[in-house]
Each structure stands twice: as C-alpha cells, then as structure tokens.
C-alpha cells in the first residue's frame, strides 16, 4: 500500500512540475546578429543585380535556385542568391547596385 501511495505522490508531483514555465533566451540579444531575410522571385531582383549576374562567366549559365532580400543591421539591403538547378550549388550576395558582397 505504501508503494502505491508513493507512486501516486510521485506522479502528482511530476504532473505539477511539468506546468512550470520553461526558461527562454532573451530574443533581444539575438536580433542584432540576424538578418531579416525574405524570399523573392528572381524577376523582382534589381536591374543592376540581374545585369551583374548575366555578365558574370560564373553565373550567367547557371539558373537561380532561390533569391532572398536581406535587411541588414546597418540598414542596408543585400540580395543573397543561390544558384543551381535542382539544389543549390553555390550562392553569392549582391548589394542594390549589383556589386558582389563578400560574406
């Protein structure tokens, strides 16, 4: 009988403890390091970026797999583009004027 009472008390304690709120990291400290990145269509890229892609020997013959517009912490916008047919082979980042940005 004591074993049943112990098991019941232990189960009740476990259920009550499970309702405690878990600690979560302070998201404010991480927002400084994260880019605000949204996926866009390749047609929505600025003309300067499209021109740079078409003029480059490395990128002109490779299709765009995905394109992202990134808002950076310094209030600039860059475009991260993954190139490849069925999966990304490589990616490059460009500023609004079509200049390649090294990550």
N, CA, C and O atoms as a GROMACS GRO file, in nm:
protein
  412
    1UNK      N    1   0.082  -0.119   0.000
    1UNK     CA    2   0.000   0.000   0.000
    1UNK      C    3   0.087   0.126   0.000
    1UNK      O    4   0.053   0.226  -0.063
    2UNK      N    5   0.201   0.119   0.072
    2UNK     CA    6   0.290   0.234   0.076
    2UNK      C    7   0.350   0.261  -0.062
    2UNK      O    8   0.372   0.376  -0.100
    3UNK      N    9   0.375   0.153  -0.137
    3UNK     CA   10   0.429   0.170  -0.271
    3UNK      C   11   0.330   0.241  -0.362
    3UNK      O   12   0.368   0.327  -0.441
    4UNK      N   13   0.204   0.206  -0.352
    4UNK     CA   14   0.101   0.270  -0.435
    4UNK      C   15   0.090   0.418  -0.398
    4UNK      O   16   0.077   0.503  -0.487
    5UNK      N   17   0.094   0.449  -0.270
    5UNK     CA   18   0.086   0.588  -0.227
    5UNK      C   19   0.209   0.666  -0.276
    5UNK      O   20   0.198   0.781  -0.317
    6UNK      N   21   0.325   0.604  -0.272
    6UNK     CA   22   0.446   0.669  -0.320
    6UNK      C   23   0.439   0.696  -0.470
    6UNK      O   24   0.473   0.805  -0.516
    7UNK      N   25   0.394   0.596  -0.546
    7UNK     CA   26   0.381   0.613  -0.692
    7UNK      C   27   0.282   0.722  -0.723
    7UNK      O   28   0.306   0.804  -0.812
    8UNK      N   29   0.170   0.726  -0.652
    8UNK     CA   30   0.068   0.830  -0.674
    8UNK      C   31   0.126   0.968  -0.642
    8UNK      O   32   0.106   1.062  -0.719
    9UNK      N   33   0.194   0.982  -0.531
    9UNK     CA   34   0.252   1.110  -0.491
    9UNK      C   35   0.360   1.153  -0.592
    9UNK      O   36   0.367   1.271  -0.629
   10UNK      N   37   0.442   1.061  -0.635
   10UNK     CA   38   0.546   1.093  -0.732
   10UNK      C   39   0.485   1.137  -0.865
   10UNK      O   40   0.533   1.232  -0.927
   11UNK      N   41   0.379   1.069  -0.910
   11UNK     CA   42   0.311   1.105  -1.035
   11UNK      C   43   0.248   1.243  -1.025
   11UNK      O   44   0.257   1.322  -1.118
   12UNK      N   45   0.185   1.272  -0.913
   12UNK     CA   46   0.122   1.403  -0.894
   12UNK      C   47   0.228   1.513  -0.894
   12UNK      O   48   0.208   1.618  -0.954
   13UNK      N   49   0.339   1.490  -0.827
   13UNK     CA   50   0.448   1.588  -0.825
   13UNK      C   51   0.503   1.612  -0.966
   13UNK      O   52   0.530   1.726  -1.003
   14UNK      N   53   0.519   1.505  -1.044
   14UNK     CA   54   0.570   1.516  -1.180
   14UNK      C   55   0.475   1.598  -1.268
   14UNK      O   56   0.520   1.682  -1.346
   15UNK      N   57   0.346   1.575  -1.255
   15UNK     CA   58   0.248   1.650  -1.334
   15UNK      C   59   0.246   1.797  -1.295
   15UNK      O   60   0.235   1.884  -1.382
   16UNK      N   61   0.257   1.826  -1.167
   16UNK     CA   62   0.258   1.965  -1.123
   16UNK      C   63   0.385   2.036  -1.166
   16UNK      O   64   0.381   2.154  -1.203
   17UNK      N   65   0.496   1.967  -1.162
   17UNK     CA   66   0.623   2.027  -1.203
   17UNK      C   67   0.626   2.053  -1.353
   17UNK      O   68   0.695   2.145  -1.398
   18UNK      N   69   0.554   1.974  -1.431
   18UNK     CA   70   0.553   1.990  -1.577
   18UNK      C   71   0.485   2.120  -1.619
   18UNK      O   72   0.507   2.167  -1.731
   19UNK      N   73   0.402   2.178  -1.532
   19UNK     CA   74   0.333   2.302  -1.566
   19UNK      C   75   0.419   2.426  -1.543
   19UNK      O   76   0.375   2.537  -1.570
   20UNK      N   77   0.538   2.407  -1.494
   20UNK     CA   78   0.627   2.521  -1.472
   20UNK      C   79   0.668   2.581  -1.606
   20UNK      O   80   0.680   2.510  -1.706
   21UNK      N   81   0.690   2.710  -1.609
   21UNK     CA   82   0.727   2.777  -1.734
   21UNK      C   83   0.875   2.754  -1.763
   21UNK      O   84   0.960   2.778  -1.677
   22UNK      N   85   0.905   2.708  -1.884
   22UNK     CA   86   1.046   2.689  -1.918
   22UNK      C   87   1.116   2.823  -1.940
   22UNK      O   88   1.054   2.920  -1.982
   23UNK      N   89   1.243   2.824  -1.911
   23UNK     CA   90   1.321   2.945  -1.934
   23UNK      C   91   1.346   2.960  -2.084
   23UNK      O   92   1.379   2.862  -2.151
   24UNK      N   93   1.331   3.080  -2.135
   24UNK     CA   94   1.358   3.104  -2.276
   24UNK      C   95   1.465   3.210  -2.288
   24UNK      O   96   1.474   3.300  -2.204
   25UNK      N   97   1.547   3.201  -2.391
   25UNK     CA   98   1.653   3.301  -2.407
   25UNK      C   99   1.593   3.438  -2.441
   25UNK      O  100   1.485   3.447  -2.499
   26UNK      N  101   1.663   3.540  -2.404
   26UNK     CA  102   1.620   3.676  -2.433
   26UNK      C  103   1.641   3.701  -2.582
   26UNK      O  104   1.755   3.709  -2.627
   27UNK      N  105   1.533   3.713  -2.659
   27UNK     CA  106   1.542   3.727  -2.804
   27UNK      C  107   1.602   3.860  -2.846
   27UNK      O  108   1.649   3.872  -2.960
   28UNK      N  109   1.602   3.960  -2.760
   28UNK     CA  110   1.658   4.090  -2.796
   28UNK      C  111   1.807   4.081  -2.825
   28UNK      O  112   1.857   4.152  -2.912
   29UNK      N  113   1.878   3.995  -2.754
   29UNK     CA  114   2.022   3.986  -2.775
   29UNK      C  115   2.058   3.917  -2.906
   29UNK      O  116   2.168   3.936  -2.958
   30UNK      N  117   1.966   3.838  -2.961
   30UNK     CA  118   1.994   3.768  -3.085
   30UNK      C  119   1.954   3.848  -3.208
   30UNK      O  120   2.005   3.822  -3.317
   31UNK      N  121   1.867   3.944  -3.195
   31UNK     CA  122   1.818   4.018  -3.312
   31UNK      C  123   1.927   4.101  -3.378
   31UNK      O  124   1.916   4.134  -3.496
   32UNK      N  125   2.031   4.136  -3.304
   32UNK     CA  126   2.139   4.215  -3.361
   32UNK      C  127   2.216   4.135  -3.464
   32UNK      O  128   2.270   4.192  -3.559
   33UNK      N  129   2.223   4.002  -3.448
   33UNK     CA  130   2.304   3.919  -3.532
   33UNK      C  131   2.228   3.854  -3.647
   33UNK      O  132   2.290   3.792  -3.733
   34UNK      N  133   2.097   3.868  -3.650
   34UNK     CA  134   2.019   3.802  -3.752
   34UNK      C  135   1.978   3.898  -3.862
   34UNK      O  136   1.946   4.014  -3.836
   35UNK      N  137   1.979   3.850  -3.985
   35UNK     CA  138   1.930   3.928  -4.097
   35UNK      C  139   1.780   3.907  -4.108
   35UNK      O  140   1.727   3.801  -4.076
   36UNK      N  141   1.712   4.012  -4.154
   36UNK     CA  142   1.572   3.998  -4.186
   36UNK      C  143   1.568   3.955  -4.331
   36UNK      O  144   1.587   4.037  -4.421
   37UNK      N  145   1.544   3.827  -4.356
   37UNK     CA  146   1.558   3.768  -4.488
   37UNK      C  147   1.422   3.721  -4.538
   37UNK      O  148   1.354   3.645  -4.469
   38UNK      N  149   1.383   3.766  -4.660
   38UNK     CA  150   1.259   3.715  -4.718
   38UNK      C  151   1.286   3.668  -4.860
   38UNK      O  152   1.363   3.729  -4.934
   39UNK      N  153   1.222   3.559  -4.896
   39UNK     CA  154   1.240   3.502  -5.029
   39UNK      C  155   1.165   3.587  -5.131
   39UNK      O  156   1.051   3.628  -5.107
   40UNK      N  157   1.229   3.612  -5.245
   40UNK     CA  158   1.167   3.688  -5.352
   40UNK      C  159   1.183   3.612  -5.484
   40UNK      O  160   1.266   3.521  -5.494
   41UNK      N  161   1.105   3.649  -5.583
   41UNK     CA  162   1.120   3.590  -5.716
   41UNK      C  163   1.242   3.650  -5.784
   41UNK      O  164   1.278   3.765  -5.758
   42UNK      N  165   1.305   3.574  -5.871
   42UNK     CA  166   1.423   3.622  -5.942
   42UNK      C  167   1.389   3.744  -6.029
   42UNK      O  168   1.474   3.830  -6.052
   43UNK      N  169   1.265   3.750  -6.076
   43UNK     CA  170   1.223   3.865  -6.158
   43UNK      C  171   1.218   3.994  -6.076
   43UNK      O  172   1.225   4.103  -6.133
   44UNK      N  173   1.206   3.984  -5.945
   44UNK     CA  174   1.196   4.100  -5.858
   44UNK      C  175   1.333   4.156  -5.816
   44UNK      O  176   1.339   4.255  -5.742
   45UNK      N  177   1.441   4.096  -5.862
   45UNK     CA  178   1.574   4.148  -5.830
   45UNK      C  179   1.594   4.282  -5.900
   45UNK      O  180   1.539   4.304  -6.008
   46UNK      N  181   1.671   4.371  -5.841
   46UNK     CA  182   1.701   4.499  -5.908
   46UNK      C  183   1.773   4.476  -6.042
   46UNK      O  184   1.844   4.378  -6.059
   47UNK      N  185   1.753   4.568  -6.134
   47UNK     CA  186   1.814   4.556  -6.267
   47UNK      C  187   1.966   4.545  -6.259
   47UNK      O  188   2.027   4.470  -6.335
   48UNK      N  189   2.027   4.618  -6.167
   48UNK     CA  190   2.173   4.615  -6.155
   48UNK      C  191   2.222   4.476  -6.114
   48UNK      O  192   2.326   4.430  -6.161
   49UNK      N  193   2.147   4.409  -6.026
   49UNK     CA  194   2.185   4.273  -5.983
   49UNK      C  195   2.168   4.175  -6.098
   49UNK      O  196   2.255   4.091  -6.121
   50UNK      N  197   2.056   4.186  -6.171
   50UNK     CA  198   2.035   4.098  -6.287
   50UNK      C  199   2.146   4.116  -6.390
   50UNK      O  200   2.196   4.019  -6.447
   51UNK      N  201   2.183   4.241  -6.415
   51UNK     CA  202   2.287   4.270  -6.513
   51UNK      C  203   2.420   4.207  -6.472
   51UNK      O  204   2.490   4.148  -6.554
   52UNK      N  205   2.455   4.219  -6.343
   52UNK     CA  206   2.579   4.160  -6.294
   52UNK      C  207   2.578   4.009  -6.309
   52UNK      O  208   2.679   3.950  -6.348
   53UNK      N  209   2.466   3.946  -6.280
   53UNK     CA  210   2.454   3.801  -6.291
   53UNK      C  211   2.472   3.758  -6.436
   53UNK      O  212   2.542   3.661  -6.464
   54UNK      N  213   2.407   3.829  -6.529
   54UNK     CA  214   2.415   3.793  -6.670
   54UNK      C  215   2.552   3.820  -6.732
   54UNK      O  216   2.589   3.757  -6.831
   55UNK      N  217   2.628   3.914  -6.675
   55UNK     CA  218   2.760   3.946  -6.729
   55UNK      C  219   2.872   3.860  -6.672
   55UNK      O  220   2.981   3.854  -6.729
   56UNK      N  221   2.846   3.793  -6.561
   56UNK     CA  222   2.949   3.711  -6.498
   56UNK      C  223   2.959   3.575  -6.566
   56UNK      O  224   2.857   3.510  -6.592
   57UNK      N  225   3.080   3.531  -6.595
   57UNK     CA  226   3.102   3.399  -6.657
   57UNK      C  227   3.056   3.287  -6.565
   57UNK      O  228   3.008   3.183  -6.610
   58UNK      N  229   3.071   3.309  -6.435
   58UNK     CA  230   3.038   3.205  -6.337
   58UNK      C  231   2.889   3.185  -6.320
   58UNK      O  232   2.844   3.073  -6.295
   59UNK      N  233   2.809   3.292  -6.335
   59UNK     CA  234   2.667   3.283  -6.302
   59UNK      C  235   2.573   3.291  -6.422
   59UNK      O  236   2.455   3.257  -6.408
   60UNK      N  237   2.620   3.335  -6.538
   60UNK     CA  238   2.527   3.358  -6.648
   60UNK      C  239   2.464   3.230  -6.703
   60UNK      O  240   2.353   3.234  -6.756
   61UNK      N  241   2.531   3.117  -6.692
   61UNK     CA  242   2.478   2.992  -6.747
   61UNK      C  243   2.410   2.904  -6.642
   61UNK      O  244   2.361   2.796  -6.674
   62UNK      N  245   2.408   2.950  -6.517
   62UNK     CA  246   2.350   2.869  -6.408
   62UNK      C  247   2.217   2.932  -6.366
   62UNK      O  248   2.212   3.053  -6.342
   63UNK      N  249   2.109   2.853  -6.357
   63UNK     CA  250   1.981   2.911  -6.315
   63UNK      C  251   1.982   2.952  -6.168
   63UNK      O  252   2.058   2.899  -6.087
   64UNK      N  253   1.896   3.047  -6.137
   64UNK     CA  254   1.880   3.091  -5.997
   64UNK      C  255   1.789   2.991  -5.927
   64UNK      O  256   1.676   2.967  -5.969
   65UNK      N  257   1.841   2.933  -5.819
   65UNK     CA  258   1.763   2.837  -5.741
   65UNK      C  259   1.667   2.911  -5.648
   65UNK      O  260   1.547   2.884  -5.647
   66UNK      N  261   1.720   3.005  -5.569
   66UNK     CA  262   1.639   3.089  -5.480
   66UNK      C  263   1.705   3.224  -5.465
   66UNK      O  264   1.828   3.236  -5.474
   67UNK      N  265   1.623   3.325  -5.441
   67UNK     CA  266   1.673   3.460  -5.419
   67UNK      C  267   1.610   3.515  -5.292
   67UNK      O  268   1.492   3.494  -5.266
   68UNK      N  269   1.690   3.585  -5.213
   68UNK     CA  270   1.644   3.644  -5.087
   68UNK      C  271   1.682   3.791  -5.082
   68UNK      O  272   1.790   3.831  -5.125
   69UNK      N  273   1.592   3.871  -5.027
   69UNK     CA  274   1.622   4.011  -4.998
   69UNK      C  275   1.649   4.019  -4.848
   69UNK      O  276   1.565   3.980  -4.767
   70UNK      N  277   1.766   4.068  -4.812
   70UNK     CA  278   1.808   4.072  -4.672
   70UNK      C  279   1.820   4.215  -4.624
   70UNK      O  280   1.890   4.296  -4.684
   71UNK      N  281   1.752   4.246  -4.514
   71UNK     CA  282   1.768   4.376  -4.448
   71UNK      C  283   1.872   4.358  -4.340
   71UNK      O  284   1.853   4.278  -4.248
   72UNK      N  285   1.981   4.429  -4.350
   72UNK     CA  286   2.093   4.413  -4.258
   72UNK      C  287   2.084   4.509  -4.140
   72UNK      O  288   2.011   4.608  -4.148
   73UNK      N  289   2.155   4.481  -4.031
   73UNK     CA  290   2.151   4.567  -3.912
   73UNK      C  291   2.196   4.711  -3.939
   73UNK      O  292   2.155   4.803  -3.869
   74UNK      N  293   2.279   4.730  -4.041
   74UNK     CA  294   2.324   4.866  -4.072
   74UNK      C  295   2.231   4.939  -4.170
   74UNK      O  296   2.270   5.036  -4.234
   75UNK      N  297   2.107   4.890  -4.180
   75UNK     CA  298   2.000   4.948  -4.264
   75UNK      C  299   2.032   4.944  -4.413
   75UNK      O  300   1.982   5.028  -4.488
   76UNK      N  301   2.111   4.849  -4.457
   76UNK     CA  302   2.135   4.829  -4.599
   76UNK      C  303   2.059   4.705  -4.644
   76UNK      O  304   2.023   4.619  -4.563
   77UNK      N  305   2.036   4.697  -4.773
   77UNK     CA  306   1.968   4.580  -4.829
   77UNK      C  307   2.066   4.508  -4.920
   77UNK      O  308   2.133   4.570  -5.003
   78UNK      N  309   2.073   4.377  -4.903
   78UNK     CA  310   2.154   4.293  -4.991
   78UNK      C  311   2.066   4.182  -5.045
   78UNK      O  312   1.958   4.155  -4.992
   79UNK      N  313   2.113   4.118  -5.151
   79UNK     CA  314   2.039   4.010  -5.215
   79UNK      C  315   2.126   3.886  -5.216
   79UNK      O  316   2.232   3.884  -5.278
   80UNK      N  317   2.081   3.783  -5.146
   80UNK     CA  318   2.154   3.656  -5.142
   80UNK      C  319   2.088   3.563  -5.242
   80UNK      O  320   1.968   3.537  -5.234
   81UNK      N  321   2.166   3.514  -5.335
   81UNK     CA  322   2.113   3.434  -5.444
   81UNK      C  323   2.184   3.299  -5.445
   81UNK      O  324   2.306   3.291  -5.447
   82UNK      N  325   2.104   3.192  -5.445
   82UNK     CA  326   2.156   3.056  -5.456
   82UNK      C  327   2.140   3.013  -5.601
   82UNK      O  328   2.033   3.026  -5.659
   83UNK      N  329   2.248   2.961  -5.658
   83UNK     CA  330   2.246   2.916  -5.796
   83UNK      C  331   2.250   2.765  -5.801
   83UNK      O  332   2.321   2.702  -5.724
   84UNK      N  333   2.173   2.708  -5.893
   84UNK     CA  334   2.172   2.564  -5.911
   84UNK      C  335   2.043   2.522  -5.979
   84UNK      O  336   1.948   2.600  -5.987
   85UNK      N  337   2.040   2.400  -6.028
   85UNK     CA  338   1.922   2.352  -6.100
   85UNK      C  339   1.820   2.290  -6.006
   85UNK      O  340   1.709   2.342  -5.993
   86UNK      N  341   1.854   2.182  -5.940
   86UNK     CA  342   1.761   2.113  -5.851
   86UNK      C  343   1.794   2.133  -5.705
   86UNK      O  344   1.711   2.107  -5.618
   87UNK      N  345   1.914   2.178  -5.676
   87UNK     CA  346   1.957   2.209  -5.540
   87UNK      C  347   2.065   2.315  -5.549
   87UNK      O  348   2.131   2.327  -5.653
   88UNK      N  349   2.085   2.393  -5.443
   88UNK     CA  350   2.185   2.499  -5.451
   88UNK      C  351   2.327   2.444  -5.466
   88UNK      O  352   2.370   2.359  -5.389
   89UNK      N  353   2.398   2.495  -5.566
   89UNK     CA  354   2.537   2.455  -5.587
   89UNK      C  355   2.631   2.555  -5.519
   89UNK      O  356   2.730   2.516  -5.457
   90UNK      N  357   2.599   2.685  -5.531
   90UNK     CA  358   2.676   2.791  -5.467
   90UNK      C  359   2.586   2.912  -5.453
   90UNK      O  360   2.480   2.920  -5.516
   91UNK      N  361   2.628   3.006  -5.371
   91UNK     CA  362   2.548   3.127  -5.353
   91UNK      C  363   2.639   3.249  -5.351
   91UNK      O  364   2.758   3.241  -5.320
   92UNK      N  365   2.579   3.362  -5.386
   92UNK     CA  366   2.651   3.489  -5.388
   92UNK      C  367   2.559   3.596  -5.328
   92UNK      O  368   2.437   3.582  -5.330
   93UNK      N  369   2.620   3.701  -5.276
   93UNK     CA  370   2.546   3.812  -5.219
   93UNK      C  371   2.583   3.939  -5.294
   93UNK      O  372   2.700   3.965  -5.322
   94UNK      N  373   2.480   4.018  -5.325
   94UNK     CA  374   2.498   4.142  -5.401
   94UNK      C  375   2.432   4.258  -5.327
   94UNK      O  376   2.333   4.238  -5.255
   95UNK      N  377   2.486   4.378  -5.345
   95UNK     CA  378   2.420   4.496  -5.292
   95UNK      C  379   2.319   4.547  -5.395
   95UNK      O  380   2.305   4.487  -5.502
   96UNK      N  381   2.250   4.655  -5.366
   96UNK     CA  382   2.146   4.705  -5.457
   96UNK      C  383   2.201   4.757  -5.589
   96UNK      O  384   2.127   4.769  -5.686
   97UNK      N  385   2.330   4.787  -5.592
   97UNK     CA  386   2.392   4.837  -5.715
   97UNK      C  387   2.454   4.726  -5.799
   97UNK      O  388   2.514   4.753  -5.903
   98UNK      N  389   2.441   4.603  -5.757
   98UNK     CA  390   2.490   4.489  -5.832
   98UNK      C  391   2.632   4.448  -5.799
   98UNK      O  392   2.687   4.360  -5.865
   99UNK      N  393   2.692   4.510  -5.700
   99UNK     CA  394   2.828   4.474  -5.660
   99UNK      C  395   2.824   4.350  -5.570
   99UNK      O  396   2.739   4.339  -5.482
  100UNK      N  397   2.916   4.257  -5.594
  100UNK     CA  398   2.921   4.136  -5.511
  100UNK      C  399   2.974   4.171  -5.373
  100UNK      O  400   3.074   4.242  -5.360
  101UNK      N  401   2.907   4.121  -5.270
  101UNK     CA  402   2.946   4.145  -5.131
  101UNK      C  403   3.002   4.016  -5.077
  101UNK      O  404   2.938   3.911  -5.088
  102UNK      N  405   3.119   4.022  -5.018
  102UNK     CA  406   3.179   3.903  -4.956
  102UNK      C  407   3.124   3.889  -4.815
  102UNK      O  408   3.127   3.984  -4.737
  103UNK      N  409   3.073   3.769  -4.784
  103UNK     CA  410   3.016   3.744  -4.650
  103UNK      C  411   3.123   3.734  -4.546
  103UNK      O  412   3.094   3.714  -4.429
   0.00000   0.00000   0.00000
